[in-house]
Amino acid sequence: MRFDLVTIFPDYFHALDFSLMGKAQETGLLDVVVHDLRDWTEDAHRTVDDSPYGGGAGMVMRPDVWGRCLDDVLAVGPGAAPRLRRVLAIPTPSGVPLTQRIAEDLAGANQIVVACGRYEGIDQRVADRYRQDEVEVLEFSIGDYVLNGGEVAALVLTEAVGRLLEGVVGNPESLVEESHGEEGLLEYPEFTRPRCWRELDVPEVLLGGNHAEIARWRRDQSLIRTAHRRPDLVAELEATHLDIHDREVLVGAGKILVPRRADVVIGLARSDEAGALARLAADTFPMACPPQLGETDIADFIGVHLSESEFTRMLADPDDHRILVARVKARDGGEDLIGYTVTVLGGPDGMPTEMVRPGRLELGAAYLSKCYVRAEWHGSGVSGALLERAVVDVEARARNSQIALGTNIANKRARTFYRRHGFSVVGRRTFEVGSVANIDDVLVRKVTPVVG
């Protein structure tokens, strides 16, 4: 590939003589030629600009000077043959954003000519005229800001494209495992020796040698970093390419992709949300009930255990009752509660005695009493994100070493869900709803209290 860089400051591009780009030129993988635009002027002052038509501040670079230059540069480059691909790239704040996808596409060109404008830019007719020839014209930007000239952008483009050419980067696998990979995610954080630096440790997962866990952690970090730093890239992700774990991680980072794209916030319920929680509970509790339960028994249970007054009582006791909710913006501009968890850390409503299994589940364990999400949001990842946030909340309170729950033995979907999140079955219990006895599997997960 050949790069022709046209500028009024040729010395600007000495930086390309160093590092991988310099080596690529030495070995013939890349040909970089720098041209001084003033060599194509025809007056004693070597003038390349003039005042703008219509008035305004600043000067505009003349199309006739650029035309003479580009005619010559495009003629001598390998792209002069019609069958070869030639690109005229013009840096401009009003251009399309330069992305990794564009760089990958440009790596297939034979010649890229970068026209580095100065002052107020290049007369628009230059871009318009060369679009009529067998030349691709790319007006591009490297960010939402203004520079003194196009040279910095030309350096960025040259390196972004040049490093993709075969043989330029020594280890081709590094091109795959870097920022803006195939799925449009930012790169995960990297660590090296020393293991502890200024009281900051390398994440433990990277030290264990479990390659599957490391790969999962790195992908999680990429998803989280992209959601926080580049939500525009998350908006472009194809939801069908993400598994349920990916979706849960993104929800935890504030982004829902299915069933519709939305921003979500997971946090403690507010003291004024008892009514909203009661309505949410009334809508979601029946979904987990076995078929033998009648509507009357379900309604009676909701009226006693999931009423507004009951949620008011629990919200008033945050030391023992931790209620987390997932909120999305409603179509009317307000907020909708779409899911919730209730975790009991102790007190009279703590771990039910019928769930205790000495040596496997202790009385002092935290009790995940509720974990429900509206049906329309099933499969979105909200349930898993809520559950994991509830576990983190238990660990942060540093009162419990286990968290336990009960789910009906007929609810295979729920058991699969909890097992995937690290819970294991330790026994069964009988759970009364109205006059009907239900059999629950008792599941438990170890937690690590955060002390200090």
N, C-alpha and C positions, 0 to 999 in steps of 0.2 A: 504494500500500500504506500501511496505517496501523499504526504501532506504539504500543501503550499500555503504558507502563512504570509499574508500581505498586510503591511503596517507602515507607519511613518517612524516607528521606533524599533528597528531591527534587533538592536542589542537586547531587547526585552526577552528574547527567546533563548538566551544562553542557558536558561534553566533546563531546557530539553536535552542538553548535552550530558546530563548527569544521570546517575542511577539506572534503572531498567530501561528508560527511554533512550539514554545515551548508548547503552549496550546493544539495544535493538537496532540502532542506526549503524553501529560498528559492524554488526554481523549481517547487515543487509536485510533484516526482517522488516525494517521501516525506513522510509526515505522522507526526511523533513527538509524542505527548502524554504528559506525565509527571503521575502522580497521587500524592497523599499518602494513604497508607492510613489515616492517623489521621482523615481527614475522614469516615470511615464508622464511627467509634467513637461510643458513646452514653453515656459516663461522663465525669465532670469531669476525670479524669486522662488521658483519651484512650488507654486501655489496649488493646494489641493482642496481648498474650501472657498465658499462665497456666502454672502448674506442670503437668508431665506426669502423666497417669494411669499407675499402676504404679510411680511413683517414678523417681528418676534426677536427674542434674545438669542444670542449665539450664532454660530456659523454652521453651514451644512456642507458635507463633502461632495465635490462635483462629480456628476455621472460620467462626463467625458473622460476625465482622468482615470476613473475606475474602469470604464469600458475598455480603454486602450490596454490597461494592465491585465484585466481578466481575459481579454481575447488572446493575449500572448501566453499567459500562464495556463489557460485551459488547452491551448494548442500544443504546448510542449509536454504536458503531463500525459501519462499513459491513458487517461480517460479520453483523449482526443479521438480514439477509434470509437465509432458508434456503438459497437457491441459491449464496450466497457462502461462501467458505472461511474459517473462524475457527480460530485455534490458541491454546490456553492453554499457554504455555511456563513451566515451573517449574525453575529451577536447583537442583540438589541433588547432593551428592557421590555419591549412590547412583543417579544417572540414567544413561542411555545416553550414551556419548561423543559429543560434537558433532563431526561430520565435515563435509567439504565436500559430500558427497552429501546430507546432511540439510539443509545450508544451501541447496543448489540446489533441493531439494524445497520448502522453506519459501518460496522466492522466488515460488512460485505461489499463495501465500495472499493473502487480501484484508486480513485483520487478524490481527496477532500481539499477544497480551497477555502480557507477561512479569511473573510474580508473584515479586518479590524477597523471599525469606525472610530472616529474621534469627534469632539465638539458635540453638535446636536444629532450626529449620525450621518448615514449615507443617503443621498437622494433616492427616494423610493423607486424611481424608474430603473435603478440597477437591478434590484431583485425582480421587478416585473419583467424586464427585458430578457433576462437569462432564463426565466421560466419558459419562454417561448422556444428556447433551444433544447437540445438533448442533454440538459443539465438539471439535476434536482436542486431546488433552492430551499434551504432550511433557515428560516429566521428563528433564532432560539435565544432563550434567557437562562441564566444560571441561578436566578433568584429574584425576589421582589425588592430590588434595590437598584440604584444607579451607580455605575462606575465611571471613571474618567474616560475609559476607552475599552475597546473589545479585546485587548491583549490578554487580560486575565481569563476571560471566557474562552479564548482560543487555546490557552494552556490547558484549561479544564477539559475541553472537548478532545484535544489531542491525546491527553493521557487517558481519559475515560475510554476512548476508542482504541488507542494504540495498545493498551495492556491486554485487550481481548484477542489480539492476533496470536495465532499459534506460535509458541516458542518464546514469546516476550516475557511471560511470567513463568518462572522456573517450575513451580508445582501447579499444574493446571487444576488440581482439586481445590486449591485455594480460591479459584474463581467461583466455584460452586458454593463454598461455605462462607460467603461474605455478604455484606449489606446489599440489600435490594436483589435478593436471589430470585429463583424462578417464580416463587409465589408472591413476590412483592413485599416481603417482610424485612424489617431491619435486622441486622446481625445481632446475635446474642453477645453479652459481655465476655471478655477474655481475661484470664488470670495466669500468672506465672510466679516463680520464686521471688521473694521469700513467702513462705506459707502464711506468716502473720507479719503485717507491715503497719506500724503505727496503730496498733490495737485493732486492725481490720483483718479478718480472716478470709481465706479463700473458701467459697461455699463447700460444705462438707461433701456434697454429692459428687464433686469433681475429683475427690480423693479416694473414692471407694473402688474404682475400677469396674463398676457395673456400666457397661457401654449403653445398654438400653435405657437405664435411668439417666445417664448423662445426656443422651440424645433427647429424651423427653424433657429434661430440665432446660436444655438449650432452646428447644422449640418453644417451651412455655415463655422463656425470657424474651424470645423474639416477638412472640405475640403481644406480650405485655408492653414491651418497649415501643412497638409499632402503634399500639392503641394509644399510648400516652403521648408519643412524640409526633406521630404522623397519622392522625385519624383519617386523613384523606386517602391514605393507602389502605386502611381497613375498609373504607367504604367501597373500594374496588375489588376486595377479595370475593372469590366465588364460594358461596356458602357450602355448596355441594362438595367442595374439596376439603372441607374441615370435618374432622370427626367430633364426637360429642365432647371429648376432653378439650379439644381446641376451643369449642364454643363456650365451655365452662370457664376456661382461662380468660377468654375475651370478655365474658360477662363480668368476671371479677375485676377486669380492667375498665369496665364501664361501657362496653359495646355489645349490643345484641344484633345478630345478623338475620336470624329467622325467629318467628314467621315473617317479621318485618324488621327493617333496620331501625334501631332506636338507641338512645343513650339511656343507661340504667345506673342507678345509684343504690348500693347496698349499705345499710347502716342501721343503727339502733332506732327503734320506733319512738316517735315523739309522744309526749304525755297526752296530746290532744287527738291521738289517732285510734282511741279505743273503739269508736263507732265504726271506722273504716276497717279495722282489724276484725271486728265481729262480723261484718258483712262478707269480708274475704273468707273468714273461717266457715261461715254458713254455706258459701258457694263451693268450697273445696273439700271440706270434710267428707261429704257423701261419696266422693270419688274413691276413697280408700276403704269404704265399708263393704263387707262381703254380701253376697246376694240374699242371704237368709235374713238380713236385718230389714225390718219394715220401716216405712216412712215415719211412722209415729215414734218408734224407738229412736231413730236418728234425730228427729226434731226435738225430742225430749232431751237427748244428750247435748245437742247444740244449745238449747235453752238454758241448761244448767252450767255446762263447762266452757262454752264458747260465747257467752253473752257479752254485751258491752260492759256490764258491771264487772264481770270476771276479768276482762282485759284491763279495765280501769284499775282493779286491785293489783294485777300483776305489774302493770306499768309503774305503779306507785312503789314497787319493791324491786328496784333494779339490782340490788345486791344478790338476791336469790333467783330472780326471774329475768332472763336476758331474752328480749324479743328483737329479732332482726327482721327488716323488711327490704324488699326490692321495689324501687319506685321507678316508673317511667313517666315521661311527659305525656299528658293526655292531649287529645285532639283539641280540647278547648283551652289549652295553655296551662292547665293545672297539672296535678300529679295523680297517677293511679298506682295503687298498691297491687302488685301482681303476684307476690309470694311472700311467705313469712316463715320464720322458725321461732319456736319457744324452747329455751333450754333452762332447766331448773338446776341450780347449782347446789342447793341444800335447803335446810329449813323443813317445815312440816309438809311441804309439797315436793320434797326431794325424791330420791330413788324409791319407787314402789317396792315394798318388801317382797312381794311375790316374784320380782325379777332378780333378786339377789341370788348369786351362785358363789358360795365361799370358794376362794382361790381362783375364781374366774371373773366374777363381777361383785364388787364390794358395795356396801351400803352407801359409802361416801362418793360414789361415782356421779358425774353430771348426767342428767336425764334429758335427752332430746325428746321432748314431749310432742312437738309438732314440727313438720317440715312439709309445707304445701305450696303449690304454685297453680295458678289458674290454668285450666285445660288448654286454652288457646296458646299458652306459652310453653307447653310441654315440648321437649326436644330442642329448646332454645339454649340450654345450658344454665338457665336461671336456678334450677333446683340444685345442681351440683355446686354452683358458685355460692349459693346461700348456705349450703351444708358446710362447705370448707370454711366460709367466714365464721360460721357458728363454732367450728372446732378451734379456729384461731382465737376467737373471743374467750372460749373456755380456757385455753392455754394462757392467755394474757391475764386472766383473773387469778391464776396460780393456786387454785383451791382443790383441783381434782386431777387425778392421774388417768381417769377413764371417762369415756362418754358412752352412754348406752341408750338403746331405744327398743321399742317393740313394734313389729309389723305383722299383719295377719298372714297366717301360713298359706292362704290362697293367693296372696298378692305377690306373684313371682316377679313381676316388674320391679316392685319396690325392693325385694331381696337382692335382685341383681344389681340394682342401683347402689344400695348400701355396701354390698360386697366390693363393688368397683372402687368405692371410696374408703376401703381399708377396714370395714366392719366385718366381724365374723360371728357366726351363730354360736351361742354358748348354752342355749336351752330354750325352754318354752314357758309361757305363762298363760293363765286364763284371764281374760279381760271382759268385764261386763259392760254391755251397752243396752240400757233398758233392762228388759227381762231375758235377753239373749246372751249366752256365754260365747265368747269368741276366743279362739286359740291364736296366740301371737308367737312368732319366733322372737327370741331375745338376742339382740346383736350388740357387740361391744367393740370399741376401738380405743387403743391406748393413745394418750395425749402426753405431751411434754410441757409441763408448767413452765412459764417464763418467769424466772425469779430475778429480782433486782432491776 
